[in-house]
Amino acid sequence: MNNALLPQKPPPPVRRINRTGIELVAPSPERLPGYEAALEKGWSSDTTRDVSQEQLTALRADPGSFIEGLTDQNGTVTLADGRVVPRLPFHLFWIWDGEFCGSIMLRFRPGTEELPPYTPGHIGYSVVPWKQRRGYATAALGLLLPIAKAEGLERILITCKDTNLASIKVIEANGGVLARVERIEGMPCEMRLLYWIPCPAP
């Protein structure tokens, strides 16, 4: 798919949830120091491979270009097996409570809920370790679902390992229904859980 042919839309407005006080905010230069500090501590936005050092190097070399790269709809993604593939259309947000807490992304194909086989699901998120167990991931996912609905998705697919009890709780707290269980290639002792979550109206 040639993302360059897709209309470029402004990011959705910031949304807040009162229970936790978190916001989903667009990546921005003024909030970049919090992102940098998280990378310095070894946090990775990619849960399939550690990108902390490569991102830290790129950020320090050119902060402006780094932000552009994070939000470039026509960029590429490096998979865990080293393949480089085009990005799907996406919305990327930083989770914010006055400080940087992590990131969450919605990726999708316009007009369908289907995804390429190399894409594990519509949603990817990662909360920094020192902000975990506060309900932030659950809240952030809840805030993202109406945005998915606004993109035409009636439901989203989200996956996690069967050993990731924290993610299972996050998914099920947002109405996730287990669709199937499958083996993870190259990891014979672990299984992947695939959930569908209905998207409420914005």
Secondary structure, DSSP 8 states (H G I E B T S, - for coil): --GGGS--------EE-TTT--EEE---GGGHHHHHHHHHTT--S-SSS--HHHHHHHHHH-HHHHHHHHH-TT-EEE-TTS-EEE--SEEEEEEESSSEEEEEEEE-BTTBS---TT---SEEEEE-GGG-SSSHHHHHHHHHHHHHHHTT-SEEEEEEETT-HHHHHHHHHTT-EEEEEEEETTEEEEEEEEEEEE----
